[in-house]
Amino acid sequence: MAQAFQTLIRQILVKSEAEVAHWRQALLEAVGPNGQLIINLIPELEFIIGKQPHVPDLPPQGERNRFQLVFRRFLETFARPDHPLALFLDDLQWLDAATLELLEHLVTDPNVRHLMLVGAYRDNEVGSSHPLMRMLSAIREAGARMHEIVLSPLGLDDVCRLVADALHCEGDLAHPLAKPVHEKTGGNPFFAIQFLTALAEEGLLRIDPDAATWTWDLERIRAKGYTDNVVDLVVGKLKRLSGATQTALQQLACLGNVVERSPH
Protein backbone atom coordinates (compact mmCIF):
# COMPACT_ATOMS: atom_id res chain seq x y z
CA MET A 1 0.00 0.00 0.00
CA ALA A 2 2.82 2.37 0.92
CA GLN A 3 4.61 1.75 -2.39
CA ALA A 4 1.44 2.45 -4.35
CA PHE A 5 0.83 5.80 -2.67
CA GLN A 6 4.50 6.76 -2.74
CA THR A 7 4.21 6.71 -6.53
CA LEU A 8 1.13 8.93 -6.34
CA ILE A 9 2.77 11.41 -3.96
CA ARG A 10 5.86 11.65 -6.19
CA GLN A 11 3.61 12.51 -9.14
CA ILE A 12 2.23 15.43 -7.13
CA LEU A 13 5.68 16.67 -6.11
CA VAL A 14 6.70 17.34 -9.73
CA LYS A 15 3.61 19.44 -10.43
CA SER A 16 3.51 23.25 -10.38
CA GLU A 17 3.58 25.09 -7.05
CA ALA A 18 -0.08 26.05 -7.48
CA GLU A 19 -1.09 22.41 -7.96
CA VAL A 20 1.05 21.27 -5.04
CA ALA A 21 -0.58 23.96 -2.87
CA HIS A 22 -4.00 22.66 -3.89
CA TRP A 23 -3.11 19.12 -2.88
CA ARG A 24 -1.47 20.37 0.33
CA GLN A 25 -4.67 22.05 1.43
CA ALA A 26 -6.82 19.04 0.55
CA LEU A 27 -4.52 16.58 2.32
CA LEU A 28 -4.20 18.72 5.45
CA GLU A 29 -7.99 18.91 5.70
CA ALA A 30 -8.22 15.14 5.26
CA VAL A 31 -5.64 14.04 7.84
CA GLY A 32 -6.30 16.79 10.42
CA PRO A 33 -4.03 16.50 13.47
CA ASN A 34 -3.11 12.89 12.57
CA GLY A 35 -0.91 13.58 9.56
CA GLN A 36 2.10 11.94 11.20
CA LEU A 37 0.32 8.56 10.98
CA ILE A 38 0.35 8.76 7.19
CA ILE A 39 3.88 10.21 7.07
CA ASN A 40 5.07 7.18 9.03
CA LEU A 41 3.70 5.06 6.19
CA ILE A 42 4.58 7.38 3.29
CA PRO A 43 7.55 9.63 4.28
CA GLU A 44 7.36 11.59 0.99
CA LEU A 45 4.07 13.08 2.15
CA GLU A 46 6.00 15.37 4.52
CA PHE A 47 7.38 17.26 1.49
CA ILE A 48 3.79 18.27 0.69
CA ILE A 49 2.12 18.86 4.08
CA GLY A 50 5.20 19.68 6.14
CA LYS A 51 6.14 18.44 9.58
CA GLN A 52 3.21 17.23 11.65
CA PRO A 53 2.61 17.16 15.42
CA HIS A 54 3.16 14.04 17.48
CA VAL A 55 0.16 11.74 17.63
CA PRO A 56 -0.78 10.58 21.15
CA ASP A 57 -0.75 6.87 21.89
CA LEU A 58 -4.01 4.96 22.23
CA PRO A 59 -4.90 1.39 23.23
CA PRO A 60 -4.30 -1.08 20.35
CA GLN A 61 -7.94 -1.20 19.22
CA GLY A 62 -8.18 2.58 19.36
CA GLU A 63 -4.98 3.01 17.36
CA ARG A 64 -6.24 0.61 14.72
CA ASN A 65 -9.59 2.38 14.39
CA ARG A 66 -7.91 5.79 14.26
CA PHE A 67 -5.45 4.71 11.57
CA GLN A 68 -8.19 3.17 9.41
CA LEU A 69 -10.24 6.38 9.67
CA VAL A 70 -7.30 8.65 8.84
CA PHE A 71 -6.15 6.44 5.97
CA ARG A 72 -9.67 6.33 4.55
CA ARG A 73 -9.83 10.14 4.57
CA PHE A 74 -6.37 10.30 3.02
CA LEU A 75 -7.48 7.94 0.24
CA GLU A 76 -10.72 9.86 -0.33
CA THR A 77 -8.62 12.92 -1.17
CA PHE A 78 -7.57 11.14 -4.36
CA ALA A 79 -10.75 9.13 -5.02
CA ARG A 80 -13.21 11.82 -6.11
CA PRO A 81 -15.77 12.14 -8.90
CA ASP A 82 -13.38 14.35 -10.91
CA HIS A 83 -10.33 12.30 -9.91
CA PRO A 84 -11.19 8.56 -9.62
CA LEU A 85 -8.47 6.32 -8.29
CA ALA A 86 -7.45 2.86 -9.53
CA LEU A 87 -5.23 0.89 -7.16
CA PHE A 88 -3.58 -2.37 -8.20
CA LEU A 89 -2.09 -4.75 -5.62
CA ASP A 90 -0.25 -7.90 -6.66
CA ASP A 91 0.40 -11.09 -4.66
CA LEU A 92 -2.53 -10.68 -2.28
CA GLN A 93 -1.79 -14.16 -0.94
CA TRP A 94 1.23 -12.69 0.90
CA LEU A 95 -0.55 -9.76 2.58
CA ASP A 96 -0.26 -9.45 6.33
CA ALA A 97 -3.35 -9.50 8.54
CA ALA A 98 -3.33 -5.72 9.17
CA THR A 99 -3.29 -4.89 5.46
CA LEU A 100 -6.05 -7.40 4.73
CA GLU A 101 -8.15 -5.81 7.45
CA LEU A 102 -7.49 -2.33 6.05
CA LEU A 103 -8.49 -3.41 2.55
CA GLU A 104 -11.67 -5.00 3.84
CA HIS A 105 -12.49 -1.77 5.69
CA LEU A 106 -11.93 0.34 2.56
CA VAL A 107 -13.90 -1.91 0.23
CA THR A 108 -16.91 -2.31 2.52
CA ASP A 109 -17.07 1.28 3.82
CA PRO A 110 -19.98 3.03 2.01
CA ASN A 111 -18.15 6.37 2.35
CA VAL A 112 -15.34 5.18 0.05
CA ARG A 113 -16.40 5.86 -3.52
CA HIS A 114 -14.75 6.45 -6.91
CA LEU A 115 -12.15 3.80 -6.10
CA MET A 116 -11.39 0.73 -8.21
CA LEU A 117 -9.27 -1.78 -6.34
CA VAL A 118 -7.70 -4.50 -8.49
CA GLY A 119 -5.98 -7.38 -6.73
CA ALA A 120 -4.17 -10.43 -8.05
CA TYR A 121 -3.21 -13.62 -6.28
CA ARG A 122 -2.09 -17.17 -7.02
CA ASP A 123 -5.08 -19.40 -6.34
CA ASN A 124 -2.84 -22.43 -6.01
CA GLU A 125 -1.24 -20.85 -2.92
CA VAL A 126 -4.43 -20.23 -0.95
CA GLY A 127 -6.91 -22.67 0.58
CA SER A 128 -10.39 -22.18 1.99
CA SER A 129 -8.94 -21.28 5.40
CA HIS A 130 -6.45 -18.72 4.06
CA PRO A 131 -6.93 -15.19 5.51
CA LEU A 132 -7.37 -13.79 1.99
CA MET A 133 -10.30 -16.15 1.37
CA ARG A 134 -11.90 -15.07 4.62
CA MET A 135 -11.50 -11.41 3.64
CA LEU A 136 -13.07 -11.97 0.21
CA SER A 137 -15.95 -13.84 1.86
CA ALA A 138 -16.51 -10.95 4.27
CA ILE A 139 -16.56 -8.48 1.37
CA ARG A 140 -19.21 -10.55 -0.43
CA GLU A 141 -21.33 -10.83 2.72
CA ALA A 142 -21.14 -7.05 3.16
CA GLY A 143 -22.69 -6.62 -0.28
CA ALA A 144 -19.77 -4.73 -1.81
CA ARG A 145 -19.45 -4.87 -5.59
CA MET A 146 -16.83 -7.45 -6.50
CA HIS A 147 -16.02 -9.14 -9.78
CA GLU A 148 -13.70 -12.15 -9.93
CA ILE A 149 -11.74 -13.08 -13.05
CA VAL A 150 -10.01 -16.45 -13.22
CA LEU A 151 -7.05 -16.40 -15.60
CA SER A 152 -6.78 -19.74 -17.36
CA PRO A 153 -3.46 -21.05 -18.73
CA LEU A 154 -2.36 -20.10 -22.22
CA GLY A 155 -3.37 -22.51 -24.96
CA LEU A 156 -0.89 -23.99 -27.43
CA ASP A 157 -1.79 -21.36 -30.04
CA ASP A 158 -1.19 -18.59 -27.48
CA VAL A 159 2.23 -20.02 -26.56
CA CYS A 160 3.03 -20.35 -30.24
CA ARG A 161 2.35 -16.63 -30.75
CA LEU A 162 4.44 -15.82 -27.67
CA VAL A 163 7.38 -17.86 -29.01
CA ALA A 164 7.03 -16.40 -32.51
CA ASP A 165 7.05 -12.88 -31.08
CA ALA A 166 10.05 -13.59 -28.84
CA LEU A 167 12.10 -15.16 -31.63
CA HIS A 168 10.89 -12.84 -34.42
CA CYS A 169 9.73 -15.67 -36.65
CA GLU A 170 6.55 -16.95 -38.28
CA GLY A 171 4.07 -19.07 -36.31
CA ASP A 172 4.69 -22.15 -38.47
CA LEU A 173 8.39 -22.05 -37.59
CA ALA A 174 7.70 -21.44 -33.90
CA HIS A 175 5.17 -24.26 -33.48
CA PRO A 176 7.67 -27.16 -33.04
CA LEU A 177 9.34 -25.26 -30.16
CA ALA A 178 6.06 -23.93 -28.73
CA LYS A 179 4.72 -27.45 -28.19
CA PRO A 180 7.36 -28.59 -25.64
CA VAL A 181 7.30 -25.13 -24.02
CA HIS A 182 3.55 -25.50 -23.54
CA GLU A 183 3.89 -29.06 -22.24
CA LYS A 184 6.67 -28.19 -19.78
CA THR A 185 5.04 -25.04 -18.36
CA GLY A 186 1.34 -25.93 -18.53
CA GLY A 187 0.63 -22.70 -20.38
CA ASN A 188 1.71 -20.46 -17.48
CA PRO A 189 2.99 -17.29 -19.23
CA PHE A 190 5.54 -16.48 -16.52
CA PHE A 191 7.05 -19.94 -16.60
CA ALA A 192 6.93 -20.05 -20.41
CA ILE A 193 9.10 -16.94 -20.55
CA GLN A 194 11.41 -18.28 -17.85
CA PHE A 195 11.70 -21.59 -19.71
CA LEU A 196 12.69 -19.83 -22.93
CA THR A 197 15.24 -17.79 -20.99
CA ALA A 198 16.68 -20.95 -19.42
CA LEU A 199 16.95 -22.59 -22.85
CA ALA A 200 18.92 -19.61 -24.15
CA GLU A 201 21.18 -19.56 -21.08
CA GLU A 202 21.96 -23.26 -21.51
CA GLY A 203 22.60 -23.00 -25.25
CA LEU A 204 19.60 -25.12 -26.24
CA LEU A 205 18.14 -22.04 -27.93
CA ARG A 206 20.69 -19.96 -29.81
CA ILE A 207 21.25 -17.62 -32.70
CA ASP A 208 22.62 -19.02 -35.95
CA PRO A 209 24.86 -16.13 -37.08
CA ASP A 210 25.01 -17.35 -40.67
CA ALA A 211 21.24 -17.62 -41.14
CA ALA A 212 20.50 -14.77 -38.66
CA THR A 213 17.74 -16.88 -37.09
CA TRP A 214 17.15 -18.76 -33.87
CA THR A 215 17.80 -22.50 -33.80
CA TRP A 216 17.05 -25.09 -31.15
CA ASP A 217 17.63 -28.72 -30.22
CA LEU A 218 14.17 -30.25 -29.79
CA GLU A 219 15.39 -33.62 -28.51
CA ARG A 220 17.45 -32.10 -25.72
CA ILE A 221 14.66 -29.63 -24.90
CA ARG A 222 12.11 -32.44 -24.58
CA ALA A 223 14.50 -34.34 -22.32
CA LYS A 224 15.11 -31.29 -20.14
CA GLY A 225 13.52 -31.38 -16.69
CA TYR A 226 11.67 -28.30 -15.57
CA THR A 227 9.79 -27.06 -12.51
CA ASP A 228 6.79 -24.76 -12.30
CA ASN A 229 7.67 -23.82 -8.72
CA VAL A 230 9.09 -20.30 -8.35
CA VAL A 231 11.46 -21.24 -5.51
CA ASP A 232 12.90 -24.23 -7.39
CA LEU A 233 13.22 -22.04 -10.49
CA VAL A 234 15.24 -19.37 -8.65
CA VAL A 235 17.40 -21.99 -6.93
CA GLY A 236 18.12 -23.60 -10.28
CA LYS A 237 19.20 -20.25 -11.75
CA LEU A 238 21.45 -19.58 -8.76
CA LYS A 239 23.11 -22.98 -9.13
CA ARG A 240 24.09 -22.10 -12.69
CA LEU A 241 26.19 -19.20 -11.36
CA SER A 242 29.88 -19.63 -10.61
CA GLY A 243 30.95 -20.65 -7.11
CA ALA A 244 32.48 -17.23 -6.46
CA THR A 245 29.29 -15.46 -7.48
CA GLN A 246 27.16 -17.73 -5.28
CA THR A 247 29.43 -17.00 -2.30
CA ALA A 248 29.17 -13.27 -2.93
CA LEU A 249 25.37 -13.49 -3.11
CA GLN A 250 25.26 -15.40 0.18
CA GLN A 251 27.27 -12.67 1.87
CA LEU A 252 25.19 -9.88 0.35
CA ALA A 253 21.97 -11.64 1.41
CA CYS A 254 23.09 -11.26 5.03
CA LEU A 255 23.14 -7.47 4.55
CA GLY A 256 19.64 -7.05 3.12
CA ASN A 257 17.78 -7.23 -0.18
CA VAL A 258 19.17 -4.02 -1.74
CA VAL A 259 22.79 -3.27 -2.61
CA GLU A 260 24.46 -0.48 -4.53
CA ARG A 261 26.97 -1.38 -7.20
CA SER A 262 30.33 0.31 -6.72
CA PRO A 263 31.66 2.20 -9.79
CA HIS A 264 35.03 0.62 -8.98
C-alpha positions in Angstrom: 0.0 0.0 0.0 2.8 2.4 0.9 4.6 1.8 -2.4 1.4 2.5 -4.4 0.8 5.8 -2.7 4.5 6.8 -2.7 4.2 6.7 -6.5 1.1 8.9 -6.3 2.8 11.4 -4.0 5.9 11.6 -6.2 3.6 12.5 -9.1 2.2 15.4 -7.1 5.7 16.7 -6.1 6.7 17.3 -9.7 3.6 19.4 -10.4 3.5 23.2 -10.4 3.6 25.1 -7.1 -0.1 26.0 -7.5 -1.1 22.4 -8.0 1.1 21.3 -5.0 -0.6 24.0 -2.9 -4.0 22.7 -3.9 -3.1 19.1 -2.9 -1.5 20.4 0.3 -4.7 22.1 1.4 -6.8 19.0 0.5 -4.5 16.6 2.3 -4.2 18.7 5.5 -8.0 18.9 5.7 -8.2 15.1 5.3 -5.6 14.0 7.8 -6.3 16.8 10.4 -4.0 16.5 13.5 -3.1 12.9 12.6 -0.9 13.6 9.6 2.1 11.9 11.2 0.3 8.6 11.0 0.3 8.8 7.2 3.9 10.2 7.1 5.1 7.2 9.0 3.7 5.1 6.2 4.6 7.4 3.3 7.5 9.6 4.3 7.4 11.6 1.0 4.1 13.1 2.1 6.0 15.4 4.5 7.4 17.3 1.5 3.8 18.3 0.7 2.1 18.9 4.1 5.2 19.7 6.1 6.1 18.4 9.6 3.2 17.2 11.6 2.6 17.2 15.4 3.2 14.0 17.5 0.2 11.7 17.6 -0.8 10.6 21.2 -0.8 6.9 21.9 -4.0 5.0 22.2 -4.9 1.4 23.2 -4.3 -1.1 20.3 -7.9 -1.2 19.2 -8.2 2.6 19.4 -5.0 3.0 17.4 -6.2 0.6 14.7 -9.6 2.4 14.4 -7.9 5.8 14.3 -5.5 4.7 11.6 -8.2 3.2 9.4 -10.2 6.4 9.7 -7.3 8.7 8.8 -6.1 6.4 6.0 -9.7 6.3 4.6 -9.8 10.1 4.6 -6.4 10.3 3.0 -7.5 7.9 0.2 -10.7 9.9 -0.3 -8.6 12.9 -1.2 -7.6 11.1 -4.4 -10.8 9.1 -5.0 -13.2 11.8 -6.1 -15.8 12.1 -8.9 -13.4 14.3 -10.9 -10.3 12.3 -9.9 -11.2 8.6 -9.6 -8.5 6.3 -8.3 -7.4 2.9 -9.5 -5.2 0.9 -7.2 -3.6 -2.4 -8.2 -2.1 -4.8 -5.6 -0.3 -7.9 -6.7 0.4 -11.1 -4.7 -2.5 -10.7 -2.3 -1.8 -14.2 -0.9 1.2 -12.7 0.9 -0.6 -9.8 2.6 -0.3 -9.5 6.3 -3.3 -9.5 8.5 -3.3 -5.7 9.2 -3.3 -4.9 5.5 -6.0 -7.4 4.7 -8.1 -5.8 7.5 -7.5 -2.3 6.0 -8.5 -3.4 2.5 -11.7 -5.0 3.8 -12.5 -1.8 5.7 -11.9 0.3 2.6 -13.9 -1.9 0.2 -16.9 -2.3 2.5 -17.1 1.3 3.8 -20.0 3.0 2.0 -18.2 6.4 2.3 -15.3 5.2 0.1 -16.4 5.9 -3.5 -14.8 6.4 -6.9 -12.1 3.8 -6.1 -11.4 0.7 -8.2 -9.3 -1.8 -6.3 -7.7 -4.5 -8.5 -6.0 -7.4 -6.7 -4.2 -10.4 -8.1 -3.2 -13.6 -6.3 -2.1 -17.2 -7.0 -5.1 -19.4 -6.3 -2.8 -22.4 -6.0 -1.2 -20.9 -2.9 -4.4 -20.2 -0.9 -6.9 -22.7 0.6 -10.4 -22.2 2.0 -8.9 -21.3 5.4 -6.4 -18.7 4.1 -6.9 -15.2 5.5 -7.4 -13.8 2.0 -10.3 -16.1 1.4 -11.9 -15.1 4.6 -11.5 -11.4 3.6 -13.1 -12.0 0.2 -15.9 -13.8 1.9 -16.5 -11.0 4.3 -16.6 -8.5 1.4 -19.2 -10.6 -0.4 -21.3 -10.8 2.7 -21.1 -7.1 3.2 -22.7 -6.6 -0.3 -19.8 -4.7 -1.8 -19.4 -4.9 -5.6 -16.8 -7.4 -6.5 -16.0 -9.1 -9.8 -13.7 -12.1 -9.9 -11.7 -13.1 -13.1 -10.0 -16.4 -13.2 -7.1 -16.4 -15.6 -6.8 -19.7 -17.4 -3.5 -21.1 -18.7 -2.4 -20.1 -22.2 -3.4 -22.5 -25.0 -0.9 -24.0 -27.4 -1.8 -21.4 -30.0 -1.2 -18.6 -27.5 2.2 -20.0 -26.6 3.0 -20.4 -30.2 2.3 -16.6 -30.8 4.4 -15.8 -27.7 7.4 -17.9 -29.0 7.0 -16.4 -32.5 7.1 -12.9 -31.1 10.1 -13.6 -28.8 12.1 -15.2 -31.6 10.9 -12.8 -34.4 9.7 -15.7 -36.6 6.5 -16.9 -38.3 4.1 -19.1 -36.3 4.7 -22.2 -38.5 8.4 -22.1 -37.6 7.7 -21.4 -33.9 5.2 -24.3 -33.5 7.7 -27.2 -33.0 9.3 -25.3 -30.2 6.1 -23.9 -28.7 4.7 -27.4 -28.2 7.4 -28.6 -25.6 7.3 -25.1 -24.0 3.5 -25.5 -23.5 3.9 -29.1 -22.2 6.7 -28.2 -19.8 5.0 -25.0 -18.4 1.3 -25.9 -18.5 0.6 -22.7 -20.4 1.7 -20.5 -17.5 3.0 -17.3 -19.2 5.5 -16.5 -16.5 7.1 -19.9 -16.6 6.9 -20.0 -20.4 9.1 -16.9 -20.5 11.4 -18.3 -17.9 11.7 -21.6 -19.7 12.7 -19.8 -22.9 15.2 -17.8 -21.0 16.7 -20.9 -19.4 16.9 -22.6 -22.9 18.9 -19.6 -24.1 21.2 -19.6 -21.1 22.0 -23.3 -21.5 22.6 -23.0 -25.3 19.6 -25.1 -26.2 18.1 -22.0 -27.9 20.7 -20.0 -29.8 21.2 -17.6 -32.7 22.6 -19.0 -35.9 24.9 -16.1 -37.1 25.0 -17.3 -40.7 21.2 -17.6 -41.1 20.5 -14.8 -38.7 17.7 -16.9 -37.1 17.1 -18.8 -33.9 17.8 -22.5 -33.8 17.0 -25.1 -31.1 17.6 -28.7 -30.2 14.2 -30.2 -29.8 15.4 -33.6 -28.5 17.5 -32.1 -25.7 14.7 -29.6 -24.9 12.1 -32.4 -24.6 14.5 -34.3 -22.3 15.1 -31.3 -20.1 13.5 -31.4 -16.7 11.7 -28.3 -15.6 9.8 -27.1 -12.5 6.8 -24.8 -12.3 7.7 -23.8 -8.7 9.1 -20.3 -8.4 11.5 -21.2 -5.5 12.9 -24.2 -7.4 13.2 -22.0 -10.5 15.2 -19.4 -8.6 17.4 -22.0 -6.9 18.1 -23.6 -10.3 19.2 -20.2 -11.7 21.5 -19.6 -8.8 23.1 -23.0 -9.1 24.1 -22.1 -12.7 26.2 -19.2 -11.4 29.9 -19.6 -10.6 30.9 -20.7 -7.1 32.5 -17.2 -6.5 29.3 -15.5 -7.5 27.2 -17.7 -5.3 29.4 -17.0 -2.3 29.2 -13.3 -2.9 25.4 -13.5 -3.1 25.3 -15.4 0.2 27.3 -12.7 1.9 25.2 -9.9 0.3 22.0 -11.6 1.4 23.1 -11.3 5.0 23.1 -7.5 4.6 19.6 -7.1 3.1 17.8 -7.2 -0.2 19.2 -4.0 -1.7 22.8 -3.3 -2.6 24.5 -0.5 -4.5 27.0 -1.4 -7.2 30.3 0.3 -6.7 31.7 2.2 -9.8 35.0 0.6 -9.0 
